[in-house]
Amino acid sequence: MIAALRTAAGCSTSPKQDIGVLTPLFETIDPDALNALFSSTYSGASRTGTITFTHDGYEVTATSDGHVVVSSE
């Protein structure tokens, strides 16, 4: 997800060169909650679903199968 945001923002491949370009993701969404949302159920079954949120002017959509789409608002 972070890589997709960095690409959309035109950041370099080295995170150290772009410090401050994007707000840290954890300030928008709780990464532990996101992981829990798509983790397996207690019985081991896979969860399905999609979540969409806005981060630094980008709309981020993540699906339970691992796809991430980032677009400008």
PQR file with spaces between the fields and no chain letter, atoms N, CA, C, O and H, PARSE charges and radii, in Angstrom:
ATOM       1  N    MET     1       0.827   -1.180    0.000 -0.4000 1.5000
ATOM       2  CA   MET     1       0.000    0.000    0.000 -0.0000 2.0000
ATOM       3  C    MET     1       0.881    1.256    0.000  0.5500 1.7000
ATOM       4  O    MET     1       0.616    2.211   -0.730 -0.5500 1.4000
ATOM       5  N    ILE     2       1.908    1.240    0.811 -0.4000 1.5000
ATOM       6  CA   ILE     2       2.795    2.398    0.868 -0.0000 2.0000
ATOM       7  C    ILE     2       3.505    2.587   -0.471  0.5500 1.7000
ATOM       8  O    ILE     2       3.672    3.712   -0.944 -0.5500 1.4000
ATOM       9  H    ILE     2       2.123    0.464    1.405  0.4000 1.0000
ATOM      10  N    ALA     3       3.918    1.478   -1.073 -0.4000 1.5000
ATOM      11  CA   ALA     3       4.593    1.571   -2.373 -0.0000 2.0000
ATOM      12  C    ALA     3       3.660    2.183   -3.423  0.5500 1.7000
ATOM      13  O    ALA     3       4.091    2.996   -4.241 -0.5500 1.4000
ATOM      14  H    ALA     3       3.782    0.565   -0.690  0.4000 1.0000
ATOM      15  N    ALA     4       2.394    1.793   -3.400 -0.4000 1.5000
ATOM      16  CA   ALA     4       1.425    2.340   -4.366 -0.0000 2.0000
ATOM      17  C    ALA     4       1.217    3.834   -4.141  0.5500 1.7000
ATOM      18  O    ALA     4       1.117    4.595   -5.103 -0.5500 1.4000
ATOM      19  H    ALA     4       2.044    1.133   -2.736  0.4000 1.0000
ATOM      20  N    LEU     5       1.151    4.256   -2.900 -0.4000 1.5000
ATOM      21  CA   LEU     5       1.011    5.682   -2.593 -0.0000 2.0000
ATOM      22  C    LEU     5       2.252    6.460   -3.039  0.5500 1.7000
ATOM      23  O    LEU     5       2.135    7.545   -3.610 -0.5500 1.4000
ATOM      24  H    LEU     5       1.232    3.638   -2.118  0.4000 1.0000
ATOM      25  N    ARG     6       3.430    5.911   -2.781 -0.4000 1.5000
ATOM      26  CA   ARG     6       4.671    6.578   -3.171 -0.0000 2.0000
ATOM      27  C    ARG     6       4.741    6.730   -4.691  0.5500 1.7000
ATOM      28  O    ARG     6       5.166    7.770   -5.194 -0.5500 1.4000
ATOM      29  H    ARG     6       3.525    5.030   -2.318  0.4000 1.0000
ATOM      30  N    THR     7       4.326    5.700   -5.412 -0.4000 1.5000
ATOM      31  CA   THR     7       4.320    5.766   -6.868 -0.0000 2.0000
ATOM      32  C    THR     7       3.351    6.839   -7.350  0.5500 1.7000
ATOM      33  O    THR     7       3.690    7.636   -8.225 -0.5500 1.4000
ATOM      34  H    THR     7       3.981    4.856   -5.003  0.4000 1.0000
ATOM      35  N    ALA     8       2.156    6.863   -6.787 -0.4000 1.5000
ATOM      36  CA   ALA     8       1.146    7.855   -7.193 -0.0000 2.0000
ATOM      37  C    ALA     8       1.619    9.276   -6.915  0.5500 1.7000
ATOM      38  O    ALA     8       1.303   10.197   -7.669 -0.5500 1.4000
ATOM      39  H    ALA     8       1.880    6.216   -6.076  0.4000 1.0000
ATOM      40  N    ALA     9       2.377    9.455   -5.833 -0.4000 1.5000
ATOM      41  CA   ALA     9       2.863   10.780   -5.458 -0.0000 2.0000
ATOM      42  C    ALA     9       4.130   11.167   -6.212  0.5500 1.7000
ATOM      43  O    ALA     9       4.624   12.285   -6.068 -0.5500 1.4000
ATOM      44  H    ALA     9       2.633    8.707   -5.221  0.4000 1.0000
ATOM      45  N    GLY    10       4.655   10.246   -7.016 -0.4000 1.5000
ATOM      46  CA   GLY    10       5.867   10.543   -7.783 -0.0000 2.0000
ATOM      47  C    GLY    10       7.118   10.547   -6.941  0.5500 1.7000
ATOM      48  O    GLY    10       8.086   11.232   -7.272 -0.5500 1.4000
ATOM      49  H    GLY    10       4.253    9.338   -7.133  0.4000 1.0000
ATOM      50  N    CYS    11       7.117    9.796   -5.857 -0.4000 1.5000
ATOM      51  CA   CYS    11       8.285    9.736   -4.982 -0.0000 2.0000
ATOM      52  C    CYS    11       9.370    8.867   -5.604  0.5500 1.7000
ATOM      53  O    CYS    11       9.099    8.043   -6.477 -0.5500 1.4000
ATOM      54  H    CYS    11       6.330    9.240   -5.588  0.4000 1.0000
ATOM      55  N    SER    12      10.591    9.062   -5.145 -0.4000 1.5000
ATOM      56  CA   SER    12      11.707    8.253   -5.624 -0.0000 2.0000
ATOM      57  C    SER    12      11.628    6.862   -5.012  0.5500 1.7000
ATOM      58  O    SER    12      10.769    6.590   -4.173 -0.5500 1.4000
ATOM      59  H    SER    12      10.811    9.731   -4.435  0.4000 1.0000
ATOM      60  N    THR    13      12.521    5.995   -5.434 -0.4000 1.5000
ATOM      61  CA   THR    13      12.534    4.635   -4.898 -0.0000 2.0000
ATOM      62  C    THR    13      13.191    4.578   -3.525  0.5500 1.7000
ATOM      63  O    THR    13      13.102    3.555   -2.847 -0.5500 1.4000
ATOM      64  H    THR    13      13.219    6.216   -6.116  0.4000 1.0000
ATOM      65  N    SER    14      13.841    5.644   -3.106 -0.4000 1.5000
ATOM      66  CA   SER    14      14.488    5.684   -1.799 -0.0000 2.0000
ATOM      67  C    SER    14      13.658    6.506   -0.823  0.5500 1.7000
ATOM      68  O    SER    14      13.592    7.730   -0.943 -0.5500 1.4000
ATOM      69  H    SER    14      13.913    6.476   -3.657  0.4000 1.0000
ATOM      70  N    PRO    15      13.017    5.837    0.153 -0.5600 1.5000
ATOM      71  CA   PRO    15      12.176    6.566    1.108  0.2800 2.0000
ATOM      72  C    PRO    15      12.909    7.698    1.834  0.5500 1.7000
ATOM      73  O    PRO    15      12.290    8.705    2.176 -0.5500 1.4000
ATOM      74  N    LYS    16      14.211    7.552    2.074 -0.4000 1.5000
ATOM      75  CA   LYS    16      14.963    8.581    2.799 -0.0000 2.0000
ATOM      76  C    LYS    16      15.028    9.892    2.025  0.5500 1.7000
ATOM      77  O    LYS    16      15.163   10.956    2.629 -0.5500 1.4000
ATOM      78  H    LYS    16      14.715    6.734    1.797  0.4000 1.0000
ATOM      79  N    GLN    17      14.934    9.833    0.694 -0.4000 1.5000
ATOM      80  CA   GLN    17      14.999   11.041   -0.119 -0.0000 2.0000
ATOM      81  C    GLN    17      13.689   11.816   -0.105  0.5500 1.7000
ATOM      82  O    GLN    17      13.672   13.002   -0.433 -0.5500 1.4000
ATOM      83  H    GLN    17      14.825    8.968    0.203  0.4000 1.0000
ATOM      84  N    ASP    18      12.609   11.174    0.263 -0.4000 1.5000
ATOM      85  CA   ASP    18      11.293   11.798    0.183 -0.0000 2.0000
ATOM      86  C    ASP    18      10.630   11.989    1.545  0.5500 1.7000
ATOM      87  O    ASP    18       9.404   12.038    1.635 -0.5500 1.4000
ATOM      88  H    ASP    18      12.623   10.211    0.529  0.4000 1.0000
ATOM      89  N    ILE    19      11.420   12.095    2.590 -0.4000 1.5000
ATOM      90  CA   ILE    19      10.850   12.296    3.919 -0.0000 2.0000
ATOM      91  C    ILE    19      10.029   13.577    3.919  0.5500 1.7000
ATOM      92  O    ILE    19      10.497   14.629    3.484 -0.5500 1.4000
ATOM      93  H    ILE    19      12.417   12.055    2.517  0.4000 1.0000
ATOM      94  N    GLY    20       8.816   13.477    4.404 -0.4000 1.5000
ATOM      95  CA   GLY    20       7.943   14.630    4.486 -0.0000 2.0000
ATOM      96  C    GLY    20       7.048   14.833    3.270  0.5500 1.7000
ATOM      97  O    GLY    20       6.170   15.696    3.301 -0.5500 1.4000
ATOM      98  H    GLY    20       8.435   12.623    4.757  0.4000 1.0000
ATOM      99  N    VAL    21       7.242   14.064    2.198 -0.4000 1.5000
ATOM     100  CA   VAL    21       6.412   14.209    1.008 -0.0000 2.0000
ATOM     101  C    VAL    21       5.007   13.691    1.284  0.5500 1.7000
ATOM     102  O    VAL    21       4.025   14.344    0.930 -0.5500 1.4000
ATOM     103  H    VAL    21       7.955   13.363    2.173  0.4000 1.0000
ATOM     104  N    LEU    22       4.905   12.527    1.911 -0.4000 1.5000
ATOM     105  CA   LEU    22       3.616   11.949    2.279 -0.0000 2.0000
ATOM     106  C    LEU    22       3.487   11.897    3.800  0.5500 1.7000
ATOM     107  O    LEU    22       4.461   11.653    4.511 -0.5500 1.4000
ATOM     108  H    LEU    22       5.703   11.997    2.199  0.4000 1.0000
ATOM     109  N    THR    23       2.288   12.127    4.274 -0.4000 1.5000
ATOM     110  CA   THR    23       2.001   11.969    5.696 -0.0000 2.0000
ATOM     111  C    THR    23       2.131   10.488    6.036  0.5500 1.7000
ATOM     112  O    THR    23       1.717    9.642    5.242 -0.5500 1.4000
ATOM     113  H    THR    23       1.497   12.326    3.696  0.4000 1.0000
ATOM     114  N    PRO    24       2.692   10.155    7.190 -0.5600 1.5000
ATOM     115  CA   PRO    24       2.766    8.737    7.557  0.2800 2.0000
ATOM     116  C    PRO    24       1.370    8.096    7.514  0.5500 1.7000
ATOM     117  O    PRO    24       0.397    8.678    7.993 -0.5500 1.4000
ATOM     118  N    LEU    25       1.288    6.920    6.950 -0.4000 1.5000
ATOM     119  CA   LEU    25       0.011    6.243    6.745 -0.0000 2.0000
ATOM     120  C    LEU    25      -0.737    6.015    8.060  0.5500 1.7000
ATOM     121  O    LEU    25      -1.966    6.074    8.093 -0.5500 1.4000
ATOM     122  H    LEU    25       2.078    6.447    6.562  0.4000 1.0000
ATOM     123  N    PHE    26       0.001    5.755    9.139 -0.4000 1.5000
ATOM     124  CA   PHE    26      -0.646    5.482   10.420 -0.0000 2.0000
ATOM     125  C    PHE    26      -1.413    6.687   10.968  0.5500 1.7000
ATOM     126  O    PHE    26      -2.208    6.545   11.897 -0.5500 1.4000
ATOM     127  H    PHE    26       0.999    5.707    9.111  0.4000 1.0000
ATOM     128  N    GLU    27      -1.178    7.874   10.395 -0.4000 1.5000
ATOM     129  CA   GLU    27      -1.944    9.044   10.828 -0.0000 2.0000
ATOM     130  C    GLU    27      -3.333    9.074   10.189  0.5500 1.7000
ATOM     131  O    GLU    27      -4.197    9.839   10.617 -0.5500 1.4000
ATOM     132  H    GLU    27      -0.532    7.990    9.640  0.4000 1.0000
ATOM     133  N    THR    28      -3.547    8.246    9.168 -0.4000 1.5000
ATOM     134  CA   THR    28      -4.835    8.174    8.486 -0.0000 2.0000
ATOM     135  C    THR    28      -5.611    6.926    8.863  0.5500 1.7000
ATOM     136  O    THR    28      -6.822    6.980    9.079 -0.5500 1.4000
ATOM     137  H    THR    28      -2.845    7.625    8.820  0.4000 1.0000
ATOM     138  N    ILE    29      -4.916    5.809    8.941 -0.4000 1.5000
ATOM     139  CA   ILE    29      -5.587    4.531    9.192 -0.0000 2.0000
ATOM     140  C    ILE    29      -4.708    3.675   10.102  0.5500 1.7000
ATOM     141  O    ILE    29      -3.483    3.675    9.978 -0.5500 1.4000
ATOM     142  H    ILE    29      -3.932    5.765    8.765  0.4000 1.0000
ATOM     143  N    ASP    30      -5.336    2.960   10.997 -0.4000 1.5000
ATOM     144  CA   ASP    30      -4.614    2.090   11.929 -0.0000 2.0000
ATOM     145  C    ASP    30      -4.185    0.823   11.191  0.5500 1.7000
ATOM     146  O    ASP    30      -5.039    0.024   10.809 -0.5500 1.4000
ATOM     147  H    ASP    30      -6.331    2.960   11.097  0.4000 1.0000
ATOM     148  N    PRO    31      -2.874    0.619   10.981 -0.5600 1.5000
ATOM     149  CA   PRO    31      -2.422   -0.546   10.220  0.2800 2.0000
ATOM     150  C    PRO    31      -2.803   -1.877   10.874  0.5500 1.7000
ATOM     151  O    PRO    31      -3.071   -2.854   10.175 -0.5500 1.4000
ATOM     152  N    ASP    32      -2.828   -1.922   12.206 -0.4000 1.5000
ATOM     153  CA   ASP    32      -3.221   -3.152   12.882 -0.0000 2.0000
ATOM     154  C    ASP    32      -4.690   -3.470   12.618  0.5500 1.7000
ATOM     155  O    ASP    32      -5.052   -4.628   12.411 -0.5500 1.4000
ATOM     156  H    ASP    32      -2.610   -1.128   12.775  0.4000 1.0000
ATOM     157  N    ALA    33      -5.532   -2.443   12.625 -0.4000 1.5000
ATOM     158  CA   ALA    33      -6.955   -2.644   12.328 -0.0000 2.0000
ATOM     159  C    ALA    33      -7.137   -3.089   10.882  0.5500 1.7000
ATOM     160  O    ALA    33      -7.983   -3.937   10.597 -0.5500 1.4000
ATOM     161  H    ALA    33      -5.239   -1.502   12.794  0.4000 1.0000
ATOM     162  N    LEU    34      -6.357   -2.528    9.975 -0.4000 1.5000
ATOM     163  CA   LEU    34      -6.437   -2.918    8.568 -0.0000 2.0000
ATOM     164  C    LEU    34      -6.041   -4.378    8.397  0.5500 1.7000
ATOM     165  O    LEU    34      -6.706   -5.124    7.678 -0.5500 1.4000
ATOM     166  H    LEU    34      -5.670   -1.839   10.207  0.4000 1.0000
ATOM     167  N    ASN    35      -4.961   -4.787    9.053 -0.4000 1.5000
ATOM     168  CA   ASN    35      -4.537   -6.189    8.985 -0.0000 2.0000
ATOM     169  C    ASN    35      -5.605   -7.105    9.583  0.5500 1.7000
ATOM     170  O    ASN    35      -5.886   -8.171    9.035 -0.5500 1.4000
ATOM     171  H    ASN    35      -4.421   -4.181    9.637  0.4000 1.0000
ATOM     172  N    ALA    36      -6.190   -6.697   10.691 -0.4000 1.5000
ATOM     173  CA   ALA    36      -7.225   -7.509   11.330 -0.0000 2.0000
ATOM     174  C    ALA    36      -8.461   -7.631   10.447  0.5500 1.7000
ATOM     175  O    ALA    36      -9.103   -8.681   10.413 -0.5500 1.4000
ATOM     176  H    ALA    36      -5.962   -5.832   11.136  0.4000 1.0000
ATOM     177  N    LEU    37      -8.791   -6.568    9.741 -0.4000 1.5000
ATOM     178  CA   LEU    37      -9.960   -6.567    8.867 -0.0000 2.0000
ATOM     179  C    LEU    37      -9.870   -7.659    7.811  0.5500 1.7000
ATOM     180  O    LEU    37     -10.877   -8.277    7.466 -0.5500 1.4000
ATOM     181  H    LEU    37      -8.270   -5.715    9.769  0.4000 1.0000
ATOM     182  N    PHE    38      -8.673   -7.899    7.300 -0.4000 1.5000
ATOM     183  CA   PHE    38      -8.499   -8.871    6.231 -0.0000 2.0000
ATOM     184  C    PHE    38      -7.847  -10.175    6.685  0.5500 1.7000
ATOM     185  O    PHE    38      -7.531  -11.026    5.854 -0.5500 1.4000
ATOM     186  H    PHE    38      -7.855   -7.397    7.580  0.4000 1.0000
ATOM     187  N    SER    39      -7.641  -10.343    7.986 -0.4000 1.5000
ATOM     188  CA   SER    39      -7.047  -11.591    8.461 -0.0000 2.0000
ATOM     189  C    SER    39      -8.081  -12.722    8.386  0.5500 1.7000
ATOM     190  O    SER    39      -9.280  -12.480    8.249 -0.5500 1.4000
ATOM     191  H    SER    39      -7.898   -9.652    8.661  0.4000 1.0000
ATOM     192  N    SER    40      -7.596  -13.936    8.480 -0.4000 1.5000
ATOM     193  CA   SER    40      -8.493  -15.097    8.442 -0.0000 2.0000
ATOM     194  C    SER    40      -9.424  -15.089    9.643  0.5500 1.7000
ATOM     195  O    SER    40      -9.103  -14.530   10.691 -0.5500 1.4000
ATOM     196  H    SER    40      -6.622  -14.132    8.592  0.4000 1.0000
ATOM     197  N    THR    41     -10.577  -15.714    9.476 -0.4000 1.5000
ATOM     198  CA   THR    41     -11.522  -15.820   10.590 -0.0000 2.0000
ATOM     199  C    THR    41     -10.978  -16.813   11.610  0.5500 1.7000
ATOM     200  O    THR    41      -9.978  -17.487   11.364 -0.5500 1.4000
ATOM     201  H    THR    41     -10.837  -16.168    8.624  0.4000 1.0000
ATOM     202  N    TYR    42     -11.635  -16.893   12.737 -0.4000 1.5000
ATOM     203  CA   TYR    42     -11.221  -17.809   13.791 -0.0000 2.0000
ATOM     204  C    TYR    42     -11.172  -19.244   13.279  0.5500 1.7000
ATOM     205  O    TYR    42     -10.312  -20.026   13.684 -0.5500 1.4000
ATOM     206  H    TYR    42     -12.448  -16.345   12.937  0.4000 1.0000
ATOM     207  N    SER    43     -12.098  -19.584   12.389 -0.4000 1.5000
ATOM     208  CA   SER    43     -12.148  -20.948   11.842 -0.0000 2.0000
ATOM     209  C    SER    43     -11.122  -21.163   10.728  0.5500 1.7000
ATOM     210  O    SER    43     -10.958  -22.284   10.246 -0.5500 1.4000
ATOM     211  H    SER    43     -12.796  -18.949   12.060  0.4000 1.0000
ATOM     212  N    GLY    44     -10.434  -20.098   10.316 -0.4000 1.5000
ATOM     213  CA   GLY    44      -9.416  -20.207    9.280 -0.0000 2.0000
ATOM     214  C    GLY    44      -9.891  -19.822    7.887  0.5500 1.7000
ATOM     215  O    GLY    44      -9.108  -19.834    6.936 -0.5500 1.4000
ATOM     216  H    GLY    44     -10.567  -19.187   10.707  0.4000 1.0000
ATOM     217  N    ALA    45     -11.161  -19.484    7.763 -0.4000 1.5000
ATOM     218  CA   ALA    45     -11.693  -19.085    6.457 -0.0000 2.0000
ATOM     219  C    ALA    45     -11.160  -17.706    6.079  0.5500 1.7000
ATOM     220  O    ALA    45     -10.923  -16.854    6.936 -0.5500 1.4000
ATOM     221  H    ALA    45     -11.796  -19.474    8.535  0.4000 1.0000
ATOM     222  N    SER    46     -10.981  -17.510    4.785 -0.4000 1.5000
ATOM     223  CA   SER    46     -10.527  -16.202    4.294 -0.0000 2.0000
ATOM     224  C    SER    46     -11.669  -15.205    4.319  0.5500 1.7000
ATOM     225  O    SER    46     -12.821  -15.560    4.070 -0.5500 1.4000
ATOM     226  H    SER    46     -11.174  -18.202    4.089  0.4000 1.0000
ATOM     227  N    ARG    47     -11.349  -13.967    4.618 -0.4000 1.5000
ATOM     228  CA   ARG    47     -12.341  -12.901    4.564 -0.0000 2.0000
ATOM     229  C    ARG    47     -12.296  -12.254    3.186  0.5500 1.7000
ATOM     230  O    ARG    47     -11.263  -12.260    2.516 -0.5500 1.4000
ATOM     231  H    ARG    47     -10.413  -13.679    4.820  0.4000 1.0000
ATOM     232  N    THR    48     -13.416  -11.703    2.777 -0.4000 1.5000
ATOM     233  CA   THR    48     -13.455  -10.967    1.525 -0.0000 2.0000
ATOM     234  C    THR    48     -13.960   -9.567    1.812  0.5500 1.7000
ATOM     235  O    THR    48     -14.699   -9.347    2.772 -0.5500 1.4000
ATOM     236  H    THR    48     -14.255  -11.697    3.321  0.4000 1.0000
ATOM     237  N    GLY    49     -13.563   -8.634    0.987 -0.4000 1.5000
ATOM     238  CA   GLY    49     -14.047   -7.276    1.168 -0.0000 2.0000
ATOM     239  C    GLY    49     -13.115   -6.250    0.570  0.5500 1.7000
ATOM     240  O    GLY    49     -12.060   -6.564    0.020 -0.5500 1.4000
ATOM     241  H    GLY    49     -12.963   -8.812    0.207  0.4000 1.0000
ATOM     242  N    THR    50     -13.545   -5.018    0.698 -0.4000 1.5000
ATOM     243  CA   THR    50     -12.816   -3.876    0.167 -0.0000 2.0000
ATOM     244  C    THR    50     -12.927   -2.731    1.162  0.5500 1.7000
ATOM     245  O    THR    50     -13.959   -2.554    1.809 -0.5500 1.4000
ATOM     246  H    THR    50     -14.403   -4.763    1.145  0.4000 1.0000
ATOM     247  N    ILE    51     -11.862   -1.963    1.276 -0.4000 1.5000
ATOM     248  CA   ILE    51     -11.894   -0.751    2.095 -0.0000 2.0000
ATOM     249  C    ILE    51     -11.350    0.388    1.242  0.5500 1.7000
ATOM     250  O    ILE    51     -10.384    0.216    0.499 -0.5500 1.4000
ATOM     251  H    ILE    51     -11.024   -2.107    0.750  0.4000 1.0000
ATOM     252  N    THR    52     -11.978    1.546    1.359 -0.4000 1.5000
ATOM     253  CA   THR    52     -11.524    2.734    0.645 -0.0000 2.0000
ATOM     254  C    THR    52     -11.395    3.872    1.649  0.5500 1.7000
ATOM     255  O    THR    52     -12.278    4.090    2.479 -0.5500 1.4000
ATOM     256  H    THR    52     -12.762    1.685    1.963  0.4000 1.0000
ATOM     257  N    PHE    53     -10.289    4.589    1.560 -0.4000 1.5000
ATOM     258  CA   PHE    53     -10.064    5.736    2.434 -0.0000 2.0000
ATOM     259  C    PHE    53      -9.244    6.772    1.676  0.5500 1.7000
ATOM     260  O    PHE    53      -8.680    6.478    0.622 -0.5500 1.4000
ATOM     261  H    PHE    53      -9.572    4.412    0.886  0.4000 1.0000
ATOM     262  N    THR    54      -9.182    7.963    2.206 -0.4000 1.5000
ATOM     263  CA   THR    54      -8.426    9.051    1.591 -0.0000 2.0000
ATOM     264  C    THR    54      -7.168    9.309    2.408  0.5500 1.7000
ATOM     265  O    THR    54      -7.205    9.358    3.637 -0.5500 1.4000
ATOM     266  H    THR    54      -9.640    8.203    3.062  0.4000 1.0000
ATOM     267  N    HIS    55      -6.060    9.472    1.705 -0.4000 1.5000
ATOM     268  CA   HIS    55      -4.777    9.773    2.351 -0.0000 2.0000
ATOM     269  C    HIS    55      -4.023   10.779    1.495  0.5500 1.7000
ATOM     270  O    HIS    55      -3.704   10.500    0.339 -0.5500 1.4000
ATOM     271  H    HIS    55      -6.030    9.432    0.707  0.4000 1.0000
ATOM     272  N    ASP    56      -3.742   11.928    2.048 -0.4000 1.5000
ATOM     273  CA   ASP    56      -2.976   12.984    1.365 -0.0000 2.0000
ATOM     274  C    ASP    56      -3.525   13.331   -0.023  0.5500 1.7000
ATOM     275  O    ASP    56      -2.763   13.568   -0.960 -0.5500 1.4000
ATOM     276  H    ASP    56      -4.001   12.154    2.987  0.4000 1.0000
ATOM     277  N    GLY    57      -4.840   13.358   -0.140 -0.4000 1.5000
ATOM     278  CA   GLY    57      -5.452   13.724   -1.410 -0.0000 2.0000
ATOM     279  C    GLY    57      -5.571   12.587   -2.406  0.5500 1.7000
ATOM     280  O    GLY    57      -5.948   12.811   -3.556 -0.5500 1.4000
ATOM     281  H    GLY    57      -5.460   13.166    0.621  0.4000 1.0000
ATOM     282  N    TYR    58      -5.261   11.389   -1.992 -0.4000 1.5000
ATOM     283  CA   TYR    58      -5.385   10.214   -2.849 -0.0000 2.0000
ATOM     284  C    TYR    58      -6.468    9.302   -2.279  0.5500 1.7000
ATOM     285  O    TYR    58      -6.584    9.144   -1.064 -0.5500 1.4000
ATOM     286  H    TYR    58      -4.954   11.206   -1.058  0.4000 1.0000
ATOM     287  N    GLU    59      -7.254    8.708   -3.166 -0.4000 1.5000
ATOM     288  CA   GLU    59      -8.222    7.712   -2.750 -0.0000 2.0000
ATOM     289  C    GLU    59      -7.534    6.357   -2.861  0.5500 1.7000
ATOM     290  O    GLU    59      -7.039    5.978   -3.922 -0.5500 1.4000
ATOM     291  H    GLU    59      -7.160    8.836   -4.153  0.4000 1.0000
ATOM     292  N    VAL    60      -7.515    5.638   -1.744 -0.4000 1.5000
ATOM     293  CA   VAL    60      -6.834    4.349   -1.674 -0.0000 2.0000
ATOM     294  C    VAL    60      -7.886    3.263   -1.480  0.5500 1.7000
ATOM     295  O    VAL    60      -8.686    3.328   -0.547 -0.5500 1.4000
ATOM     296  H    VAL    60      -7.917    5.946   -0.882  0.4000 1.0000
ATOM     297  N    THR    61      -7.883    2.280   -2.348 -0.4000 1.5000
ATOM     298  CA   THR    61      -8.790    1.147   -2.220 -0.0000 2.0000
ATOM     299  C    THR    61      -7.951   -0.114   -2.102  0.5500 1.7000
ATOM     300  O    THR    61      -7.110   -0.393   -2.956 -0.5500 1.4000
ATOM     301  H    THR    61      -7.233    2.227   -3.106  0.4000 1.0000
ATOM     302  N    ALA    62      -8.187   -0.875   -1.037 -0.4000 1.5000
ATOM     303  CA   ALA    62      -7.482   -2.136   -0.813 -0.0000 2.0000
ATOM     304  C    ALA    62      -8.512   -3.251   -0.737  0.5500 1.7000
ATOM     305  O    ALA    62      -9.567   -3.099   -0.121 -0.5500 1.4000
ATOM     306  H    ALA    62      -8.870   -0.648   -0.343  0.4000 1.0000
ATOM     307  N    THR    63      -8.194   -4.369   -1.366 -0.4000 1.5000
ATOM     308  CA   THR    63      -9.097   -5.508   -1.352 -0.0000 2.0000
ATOM     309  C    THR    63      -8.491   -6.649   -0.549  0.5500 1.7000
ATOM     310  O    THR    63      -7.280   -6.699   -0.333 -0.5500 1.4000
ATOM     311  H    THR    63      -7.336   -4.493   -1.866  0.4000 1.0000
ATOM     312  N    SER    64      -9.333   -7.548   -0.119 -0.4000 1.5000
ATOM     313  CA   SER    64      -8.876   -8.670    0.693 -0.0000 2.0000
ATOM     314  C    SER    64      -7.931   -9.600   -0.059  0.5500 1.7000
ATOM     315  O    SER    64      -7.193  -10.362    0.565 -0.5500 1.4000
ATOM     316  H    SER    64     -10.317   -7.508   -0.294  0.4000 1.0000
ATOM     317  N    ASP    65      -7.944   -9.549   -1.398 -0.4000 1.5000
ATOM     318  CA   ASP    65      -7.027  -10.402   -2.160 -0.0000 2.0000
ATOM     319  C    ASP    65      -5.686   -9.714   -2.432  0.5500 1.7000
ATOM     320  O    ASP    65      -4.870  -10.224   -3.200 -0.5500 1.4000
ATOM     321  H    ASP    65      -8.544   -8.930   -1.905  0.4000 1.0000
ATOM     322  N    GLY    66      -5.458   -8.560   -1.803 -0.4000 1.5000
ATOM     323  CA   GLY    66      -4.151   -7.905   -1.871 -0.0000 2.0000
ATOM     324  C    GLY    66      -3.988   -6.825   -2.914  0.5500 1.7000
ATOM     325  O    GLY    66      -2.909   -6.241   -3.014 -0.5500 1.4000
ATOM     326  H    GLY    66      -6.120   -8.145   -1.179  0.4000 1.0000
ATOM     327  N    HIS    67      -5.001   -6.537   -3.688 -0.4000 1.5000
ATOM     328  CA   HIS    67      -4.893   -5.480   -4.692 -0.0000 2.0000
ATOM     329  C    HIS    67      -5.064   -4.105   -4.038  0.5500 1.7000
ATOM     330  O    HIS    67      -5.903   -3.919   -3.157 -0.5500 1.4000
ATOM     331  H    HIS    67      -5.878   -7.012   -3.606  0.4000 1.0000
ATOM     332  N    VAL    68      -4.259   -3.164   -4.483 -0.4000 1.5000
ATOM     333  CA   VAL    68      -4.333   -1.790   -3.993 -0.0000 2.0000
ATOM     334  C    VAL    68      -4.406   -0.867   -5.207  0.5500 1.7000
ATOM     335  O    VAL    68      -3.596   -0.966   -6.128 -0.5500 1.4000
ATOM     336  H    VAL    68      -3.577   -3.315   -5.198  0.4000 1.0000
ATOM     337  N    VAL    69      -5.384    0.028   -5.191 -0.4000 1.5000
ATOM     338  CA   VAL    69      -5.536    1.011   -6.267 -0.0000 2.0000
ATOM     339  C    VAL    69      -5.481    2.381   -5.623  0.5500 1.7000
ATOM     340  O    VAL    69      -6.197    2.647   -4.657 -0.5500 1.4000
ATOM     341  H    VAL    69      -6.042    0.109   -4.443  0.4000 1.0000
ATOM     342  N    VAL    70      -4.638    3.249   -6.152 -0.4000 1.5000
ATOM     343  CA   VAL    70      -4.511    4.628   -5.649 -0.0000 2.0000
ATOM     344  C    VAL    70      -4.840    5.566   -6.792  0.5500 1.7000
ATOM     345  O    VAL    70      -4.291    5.440   -7.887 -0.5500 1.4000
ATOM     346  H    VAL    70      -4.056    3.033   -6.936  0.4000 1.0000
ATOM     347  N    SER    71      -5.736    6.506   -6.538 -0.4000 1.5000
ATOM     348  CA   SER    71      -6.087    7.480   -7.567 -0.0000 2.0000
ATOM     349  C    SER    71      -6.216    8.862   -6.929  0.5500 1.7000
ATOM     350  O    SER    71      -6.493    8.988   -5.736 -0.5500 1.4000
ATOM     351  H    SER    71      -6.182    6.608   -5.649  0.4000 1.0000
ATOM     352  N    SER    72      -6.013    9.883   -7.738 -0.4000 1.5000
ATOM     353  CA   SER    72      -6.194   11.262   -7.264 -0.0000 2.0000
ATOM     354  C    SER    72      -7.666   11.500   -7.027  0.5500 1.7000
ATOM     355  O    SER    72      -8.514   10.960   -7.737 -0.5500 1.4000
ATOM     356  H    SER    72      -5.788    9.781   -8.707  0.4000 1.0000
ATOM     357  N    GLU    73      -7.973   12.310   -6.025 -0.4000 1.5000
ATOM     358  CA   GLU    73      -9.372   12.646   -5.746 -0.0000 2.0000
ATOM     359  C    GLU    73      -9.906   13.577   -6.786  0.5500 1.7000
ATOM     360  O    GLU    73     -11.069   13.974   -6.721 -0.5500 1.4000
ATOM     361  H    GLU    73      -7.284   12.749   -5.448  0.4000 1.0000
